[in-house]
Amino acid sequence: MTCLNSVGRLFYARPARLAIVIASLGLGACASLPDDGELSSLPDAGQFQSTSIKGTSTQWPQDNWWKRYNDPQLNQLIDEALTSAPDMKMADAQLQSAAAVIGLNKAAMGPNVSANASVTREKQSYNYLTPESMTPNGLQNYGRTTIDASWELDFWGKNRANLAAATSAMEATEAERAAARLTLSAGIASSWAELAHLYASRDTLEHALEIRSTTARLMKERFDNGLETRGSLRRAEALQASAQGDVLAIDEQIELQRHAIAALLGAGPDRAASLQRPVMSLAGDAAVPSDLPLSLLGRRPDIVAARLQAESRMDKVAASKAAFYPDVNLSAMVGLQSLGLDKLTDGGSAIGSFGPAISLPIFNGGSLRSNLRQARAGYEEAVASYQSAISHALNEVADAATSQRALQGRMQASQQALEAAEESWRISRNRYEGGLDSYLDVLTAEDLVIQNRRALTDLQARAITLDVALVQALGGGYQQPVSE
């Protein structure tokens, strides 16, 4: 009853006492805040210092990082995707939605003004509030037109907290859009590198087919001259046919990879048919910057988005706390009202009102407490997600850098192995033609050449794939906008 009596007395209080009454009601709010302990704090960069990731560069990736591969067709594909791919259109729509939420929260902080008008035809009772002699006879026209205004006074900061939450959420959506842009561009670059790999593999298989065909012709000549058995000839012919089948299989993979790239663009198979062979080149590997991980927190859009989401959830907690305090609204109305429309615009028809209205939370079935606990849980979840994003990002950088370092030695060894295998094959073939080696020696040398050529092709393709992965792990040139 104390809260209800306070509301009743407020309407009779002098204006000078209004602020005191409101403050008293706020300090002794009818719904008490639960004590659920302190919230977790966001981790800082110092908690993620690492000695296992050694930076060697002062440069971070540039925004248009894919241009470093010197492939005009790749540049065109990524530009096309960033303009028209469905993933980017969805990200744009989400950003527009987040901006609209900010508009809604800004509107809640200002006054609301509306114009209203009504005309009714009504008969009043002769046995109600007024004596029969003073009650209008029969049906009468009643006219009313007003301008109504209301304004919620944000004493406890609920609306400000909601606006701050919406602003952080929109900034997080902007970062998520940048993350989608990075994922899409890196996906196309990786897929394009895989297409280049398939073409290079086809070259290797074509070379293997040439080797098998040369051996089969040699075997046929020796068989015709009675120097080789039919079994050896048929074996050579089988290996030649198998090599031809490998070429046809790689052609299928090339076509399927083209389809996959077209799908990333949001296009159909006709777009895939127009794709030409990639001409990607790698002048130098991407390197880990020396100021990692400190700067990574502002250069990975997914990390920035996770932190902004946590800040938005923190503001939601503040708004949920403010909901425990009274809502204070000022309302005003001016207008005209008359019995009979002909007198509606007369000076005596003017009406008006002004006054405060206070809504106090007394009993709500625990909804305020539940909303607050839900907001707190959402914040704790966002903090954990932020920590996970940082950890995941650092491991991505470490994995890509580790594989990149290991690849350099592997490529050098693979190149040496291929050169040795090719020399061994030439020697074995010459000795076989001279009758000094068996066909088995030639076949073994052939297999070694094909195996090492494939291995080197795979490593060369992996060099570009790892470069793309490291650029993506470093944020792809993204930088968090500076808040004004």
VENBEL-V377415 format. One record per residue. N is the residue number from 1. RES is the residue in one letter. PSI is psi in radians with two decimals (none if undefined). NEAR is the number of other C-alpha atoms within 12 Angstrom. Layout:
{{N | RES | PSI | NEAR} {N | RES | PSI | NEAR}}
//
This chain:
{{1 | M | -0.43 | 10} {2 | T | -0.77 | 14} {3 | C | -0.69 | 25} {4 | L | -0.70 | 17} {5 | N | -0.63 | 13} {6 | S | -0.72 | 26} {7 | V | -0.73 | 26} {8 | G | -0.74 | 17} {9 | R | -0.48 | 18} {10 | L | -0.66 | 27} {11 | F | -0.27 | 20} {12 | Y | 0.01 | 16} {13 | A | 2.64 | 18} {14 | R | 2.62 | 14} {15 | P | -0.60 | 15} {16 | A | -0.41 | 11} {17 | R | -0.05 | 15} {18 | L | -0.79 | 24} {19 | A | -0.67 | 18} {20 | I | -0.75 | 15} {21 | V | -0.78 | 28} {22 | I | -0.77 | 35} {23 | A | -0.72 | 19} {24 | S | -0.75 | 19} {25 | L | -0.65 | 34} {26 | G | -0.76 | 30} {27 | L | -0.55 | 19} {28 | G | 0.84 | 21} {29 | A | 2.54 | 29} {30 | C | -0.44 | 26} {31 | A | 2.09 | 27} {32 | S | 2.53 | 25} {33 | L | 2.37 | 27} {34 | P | 2.60 | 18} {35 | D | 1.70 | 12} {36 | D | 0.26 | 17} {37 | G | 3.12 | 9} {38 | E | 2.59 | 12} {39 | L | 2.69 | 22} {40 | S | 2.65 | 21} {41 | S | 2.69 | 18} {42 | L | 2.38 | 27} {43 | P | 2.65 | 24} {44 | D | 3.03 | 20} {45 | A | -0.51 | 22} {46 | G | -0.44 | 16} {47 | Q | -0.20 | 14} {48 | F | 0.39 | 25} {49 | Q | 2.45 | 22} {50 | S | 2.32 | 20} {51 | T | -0.19 | 13} {52 | S | -0.32 | 17} {53 | I | 1.83 | 25} {54 | K | 2.03 | 22} {55 | G | 2.52 | 26} {56 | T | -0.02 | 16} {57 | S | 2.70 | 15} {58 | T | 0.00 | 15} {59 | Q | 2.38 | 20} {60 | W | 2.80 | 32} {61 | P | 2.59 | 33} {62 | Q | 2.87 | 20} {63 | D | -0.79 | 22} {64 | N | 0.97 | 27} {65 | W | -0.47 | 33} {66 | W | -0.30 | 41} {67 | K | -0.26 | 26} {68 | R | -0.18 | 25} {69 | Y | -0.02 | 30} {70 | N | 0.78 | 20} {71 | D | 1.77 | 24} {72 | P | -0.60 | 21} {73 | Q | -0.68 | 23} {74 | L | -0.75 | 37} {75 | N | -0.77 | 26} {76 | Q | -0.72 | 22} {77 | L | -0.77 | 38} {78 | I | -0.71 | 36} {79 | D | -0.72 | 23} {80 | E | -0.76 | 25} {81 | A | -0.74 | 32} {82 | L | -0.32 | 33} {83 | T | -0.69 | 22} {84 | S | -0.01 | 23} {85 | A | 2.51 | 28} {86 | P | -0.63 | 22} {87 | D | -0.70 | 28} {88 | M | -0.61 | 31} {89 | K | -0.69 | 21} {90 | M | -0.73 | 20} {91 | A | -0.68 | 28} {92 | D | -0.72 | 26} {93 | A | -0.69 | 18} {94 | Q | -0.64 | 24} {95 | L | -0.71 | 26} {96 | Q | -0.68 | 20} {97 | S | -0.74 | 21} {98 | A | -0.66 | 27} {99 | A | -0.63 | 25} {100 | A | -0.62 | 19} {101 | V | -0.66 | 24} {102 | I | -0.75 | 27} {103 | G | -0.70 | 20} {104 | L | -0.72 | 18} {105 | N | -0.59 | 23} {106 | K | -0.69 | 23} {107 | A | -0.59 | 19} {108 | A | -0.32 | 24} {109 | M | -0.18 | 24} {110 | G | 3.07 | 20} {111 | P | 2.64 | 19} {112 | N | 2.24 | 20} {113 | V | 2.32 | 18} {114 | S | 2.63 | 18} {115 | A | 2.38 | 16} {116 | N | 2.53 | 18} {117 | A | 2.50 | 18} {118 | S | 2.57 | 18} {119 | V | 2.16 | 19} {120 | T | 2.67 | 18} {121 | R | 2.12 | 16} {122 | E | 2.55 | 17} {123 | K | 2.23 | 16} {124 | Q | 2.70 | 21} {125 | S | 2.46 | 17} {126 | Y | -0.15 | 15} {127 | N | 0.71 | 11} {128 | Y | -2.02 | 12} {129 | L | -0.56 | 11} {130 | T | 2.63 | 12} {131 | P | 2.71 | 13} {132 | E | -0.60 | 14} {133 | S | -0.39 | 12} {134 | M | 0.00 | 13} {135 | T | 2.29 | 19} {136 | P | 2.47 | 19} {137 | N | 2.40 | 16} {138 | G | -2.81 | 13} {139 | L | 2.33 | 15} {140 | Q | 2.68 | 19} {141 | N | 2.30 | 23} {142 | Y | 2.27 | 25} {143 | G | 2.51 | 27} {144 | R | 2.28 | 30} {145 | T | 2.30 | 26} {146 | T | 2.77 | 25} {147 | I | 2.08 | 24} {148 | D | 2.45 | 24} {149 | A | 2.51 | 25} {150 | S | 2.64 | 24} {151 | W | 2.13 | 27} {152 | E | 2.12 | 27} {153 | L | 1.98 | 26} {154 | D | 1.15 | 28} {155 | F | -0.65 | 26} {156 | W | 0.05 | 27} {157 | G | 0.27 | 28} {158 | K | -0.85 | 31} {159 | N | -0.65 | 32} {160 | R | -0.68 | 28} {161 | A | -0.71 | 32} {162 | N | -0.67 | 36} {163 | L | -0.73 | 32} {164 | A | -0.70 | 31} {165 | A | -0.74 | 35} {166 | A | -0.65 | 35} {167 | T | -0.80 | 33} {168 | S | -0.66 | 32} {169 | A | -0.67 | 37} {170 | M | -0.71 | 32} {171 | E | -0.63 | 36} {172 | A | -0.68 | 36} {173 | T | -0.64 | 35} {174 | E | -0.74 | 35} {175 | A | -0.65 | 35} {176 | E | -0.60 | 34} {177 | R | -0.73 | 32} {178 | A | -0.64 | 36} {179 | A | -0.69 | 36} {180 | A | -0.68 | 33} {181 | R | -0.77 | 40} {182 | L | -0.77 | 40} {183 | T | -0.74 | 32} {184 | L | -0.84 | 37} {185 | S | -0.71 | 42} {186 | A | -0.64 | 40} {187 | G | -0.73 | 33} {188 | I | -0.75 | 40} {189 | A | -0.73 | 44} {190 | S | -0.73 | 37} {191 | S | -0.65 | 37} {192 | W | -0.68 | 44} {193 | A | -0.65 | 39} {194 | E | -0.65 | 37} {195 | L | -0.73 | 38} {196 | A | -0.68 | 37} {197 | H | -0.74 | 35} {198 | L | -0.71 | 34} {199 | Y | -0.73 | 33} {200 | A | -0.66 | 31} {201 | S | -0.63 | 34} {202 | R | -0.70 | 32} {203 | D | -0.74 | 23} {204 | T | -0.74 | 29} {205 | L | -0.61 | 34} {206 | E | -0.72 | 28} {207 | H | -0.70 | 27} {208 | A | -0.68 | 35} {209 | L | -0.69 | 31} {210 | E | -0.74 | 22} {211 | I | -0.81 | 33} {212 | R | -0.66 | 34} {213 | S | -0.71 | 27} {214 | T | -0.76 | 22} {215 | T | -0.71 | 37} {216 | A | -0.70 | 30} {217 | R | -0.74 | 21} {218 | L | -0.73 | 27} {219 | M | -0.67 | 34} {220 | K | -0.73 | 24} {221 | E | -0.76 | 18} {222 | R | -0.64 | 22} {223 | F | -0.75 | 19} {224 | D | -0.49 | 14} {225 | N | 0.12 | 12} {226 | G | 0.35 | 13} {227 | L | -0.09 | 20} {228 | E | 2.68 | 24} {229 | T | 2.78 | 19} {230 | R | -0.61 | 19} {231 | G | -0.74 | 14} {232 | S | -0.69 | 26} {233 | L | -0.81 | 28} {234 | R | -0.59 | 19} {235 | R | -0.76 | 23} {236 | A | -0.69 | 32} {237 | E | -0.62 | 25} {238 | A | -0.71 | 19} {239 | L | -0.61 | 26} {240 | Q | -0.78 | 30} {241 | A | -0.65 | 21} {242 | S | -0.69 | 20} {243 | A | -0.65 | 29} {244 | Q | -0.69 | 25} {245 | G | -0.63 | 19} {246 | D | -0.67 | 24} {247 | V | -0.76 | 27} {248 | L | -0.64 | 19} {249 | A | -0.69 | 20} {250 | I | -0.52 | 26} {251 | D | -0.69 | 23} {252 | E | -0.76 | 18} {253 | Q | -0.64 | 22} {254 | I | -0.76 | 32} {255 | E | -0.73 | 27} {256 | L | -0.64 | 22} {257 | Q | -0.64 | 31} {258 | R | -0.74 | 36} {259 | H | -0.73 | 27} {260 | A | -0.69 | 27} {261 | I | -0.74 | 40} {262 | A | -0.65 | 31} {263 | A | -0.65 | 26} {264 | L | -0.51 | 36} {265 | L | -0.19 | 35} {266 | G | 0.40 | 27} {267 | A | 3.02 | 22} {268 | G | -3.01 | 17} {269 | P | -0.42 | 20} {270 | D | -0.62 | 16} {271 | R | -0.61 | 21} {272 | A | -0.62 | 26} {273 | A | -0.39 | 19} {274 | S | -0.10 | 17} {275 | L | 2.27 | 27} {276 | Q | 3.03 | 23} {277 | R | 2.32 | 26} {278 | P | 2.69 | 29} {279 | V | 0.67 | 24} {280 | M | 2.48 | 34} {281 | S | 2.71 | 25} {282 | L | 1.82 | 24} {283 | A | -0.59 | 13} {284 | G | 2.60 | 14} {285 | D | 2.59 | 30} {286 | A | 2.62 | 37} {287 | A | 2.74 | 33} {288 | V | 2.18 | 38} {289 | P | 2.66 | 28} {290 | S | -0.33 | 21} {291 | D | 0.41 | 26} {292 | L | 2.49 | 36} {293 | P | 0.05 | 36} {294 | L | -0.88 | 22} {295 | S | -0.30 | 32} {296 | L | -0.53 | 42} {297 | L | -0.44 | 38} {298 | G | 0.01 | 32} {299 | R | -0.11 | 36} {300 | R | 2.00 | 46} {301 | P | -0.54 | 40} {302 | D | -0.61 | 43} {303 | I | -0.77 | 44} {304 | V | -0.76 | 40} {305 | A | -0.72 | 38} {306 | A | -0.70 | 38} {307 | R | -0.74 | 40} {308 | L | -0.61 | 36} {309 | Q | -0.68 | 37} {310 | A | -0.71 | 39} {311 | E | -0.66 | 37} {312 | S | -0.72 | 34} {313 | R | -0.59 | 38} {314 | M | -0.73 | 37} {315 | D | -0.56 | 32} {316 | K | -0.62 | 38} {317 | V | -0.76 | 37} {318 | A | -0.71 | 32} {319 | A | -0.66 | 32} {320 | S | -0.60 | 33} {321 | K | -0.72 | 34} {322 | A | -0.40 | 33} {323 | A | -0.26 | 37} {324 | F | -0.21 | 36} {325 | Y | 2.85 | 33} {326 | P | 2.51 | 36} {327 | D | 2.23 | 28} {328 | V | 2.14 | 32} {329 | N | 2.47 | 26} {330 | L | 2.31 | 25} {331 | S | 2.57 | 24} {332 | A | 2.65 | 23} {333 | M | 2.35 | 24} {334 | V | 2.57 | 23} {335 | G | -2.81 | 28} {336 | L | 2.51 | 32} {337 | Q | 2.37 | 30} {338 | S | 2.76 | 26} {339 | L | 1.88 | 27} {340 | G | 2.14 | 22} {341 | L | -0.38 | 21} {342 | D | -0.32 | 16} {343 | K | 0.12 | 18} {344 | L | -0.61 | 25} {345 | T | 0.09 | 19} {346 | D | 2.66 | 17} {347 | G | -0.58 | 12} {348 | G | -0.10 | 14} {349 | S | 0.02 | 23} {350 | A | 2.47 | 21} {351 | I | 2.83 | 22} {352 | G | 2.80 | 20} {353 | S | 2.73 | 18} {354 | F | 2.45 | 19} {355 | G | 2.86 | 22} {356 | P | 2.74 | 29} {357 | A | 2.32 | 24} {358 | I | 2.30 | 33} {359 | S | 2.10 | 29} {360 | L | 2.28 | 30} {361 | P | 2.01 | 29} {362 | I | -1.05 | 23} {363 | F | 2.17 | 16} {364 | N | 0.39 | 16} {365 | G | 0.35 | 11} {366 | G | 0.18 | 17} {367 | S | -0.66 | 17} {368 | L | -0.76 | 27} {369 | R | -0.72 | 26} {370 | S | -0.71 | 21} {371 | N | -0.71 | 25} {372 | L | -0.77 | 30} {373 | R | -0.60 | 27} {374 | Q | -0.72 | 21} {375 | A | -0.72 | 29} {376 | R | -0.75 | 33} {377 | A | -0.67 | 23} {378 | G | -0.67 | 26} {379 | Y | -0.81 | 33} {380 | E | -0.67 | 29} {381 | E | -0.73 | 25} {382 | A | -0.66 | 34} {383 | V | -0.78 | 31} {384 | A | -0.68 | 23} {385 | S | -0.66 | 25} {386 | Y | -0.79 | 34} {387 | Q | -0.73 | 30} {388 | S | -0.69 | 21} {389 | A | -0.71 | 27} {390 | I | -0.84 | 40} {391 | S | -0.77 | 27} {392 | H | -0.73 | 22} {393 | A | -0.78 | 33} {394 | L | -0.68 | 36} {395 | N | -0.61 | 23} {396 | E | -0.76 | 28} {397 | V | -0.80 | 37} {398 | A | -0.75 | 30} {399 | D | -0.83 | 23} {400 | A | -0.74 | 32} {401 | A | -0.71 | 34} {402 | T | -0.83 | 24} {403 | S | -0.63 | 25} {404 | Q | -0.76 | 31} {405 | R | -0.76 | 24} {406 | A | -0.55 | 18} {407 | L | -0.59 | 27} {408 | Q | -0.81 | 22} {409 | G | -0.66 | 17} {410 | R | -0.70 | 23} {411 | M | -0.68 | 27} {412 | Q | -0.77 | 18} {413 | A | -0.68 | 18} {414 | S | -0.68 | 26} {415 | Q | -0.74 | 25} {416 | Q | -0.69 | 19} {417 | A | -0.69 | 23} {418 | L | -0.76 | 27} {419 | E | -0.73 | 20} {420 | A | -0.70 | 20} {421 | A | -0.70 | 26} {422 | E | -0.69 | 28} {423 | E | -0.70 | 19} {424 | S | -0.69 | 23} {425 | W | -0.72 | 29} {426 | R | -0.71 | 25} {427 | I | -0.80 | 20} {428 | S | -0.71 | 28} {429 | R | -0.73 | 30} {430 | N | -0.71 | 21} {431 | R | -0.62 | 19} {432 | Y | -0.73 | 25} {433 | E | -0.50 | 23} {434 | G | 0.04 | 15} {435 | G | 0.28 | 16} {436 | L | -0.38 | 15} {437 | D | 2.76 | 20} {438 | S | 2.93 | 22} {439 | Y | -0.55 | 32} {440 | L | -0.64 | 22} {441 | D | -0.73 | 24} {442 | V | -0.76 | 36} {443 | L | -0.73 | 32} {444 | T | -0.74 | 22} {445 | A | -0.69 | 33} {446 | E | -0.83 | 37} {447 | D | -0.66 | 27} {448 | L | -0.70 | 28} {449 | V | -0.85 | 35} {450 | I | -0.75 | 33} {451 | Q | -0.80 | 25} {452 | N | -0.57 | 30} {453 | R | -0.72 | 33} {454 | R | -0.73 | 31} {455 | A | -0.75 | 28} {456 | L | -0.69 | 31} {457 | T | -0.75 | 30} {458 | D | -0.71 | 30} {459 | L | -0.66 | 30} {460 | Q | -0.69 | 32} {461 | A | -0.66 | 33} {462 | R | -0.50 | 33} {463 | A | -0.74 | 38} {464 | I | -0.71 | 39} {465 | T | -0.74 | 37} {466 | L | -0.61 | 37} {467 | D | -0.77 | 41} {468 | V | -0.74 | 44} {469 | A | -0.70 | 42} {470 | L | -0.72 | 38} {471 | V | -0.76 | 44} {472 | Q | -0.73 | 47} {473 | A | -0.49 | 44} {474 | L | 0.06 | 51} {475 | G | -0.07 | 45} {476 | G | 0.57 | 38} {477 | G | 0.04 | 30} {478 | Y | 2.49 | 36} {479 | Q | 2.31 | 28} {480 | Q | 2.26 | 27} {481 | P | 2.52 | 17} {482 | V | 2.21 | 8} {483 | S | 2.40 | 8} {484 | E | none | 3}}
//
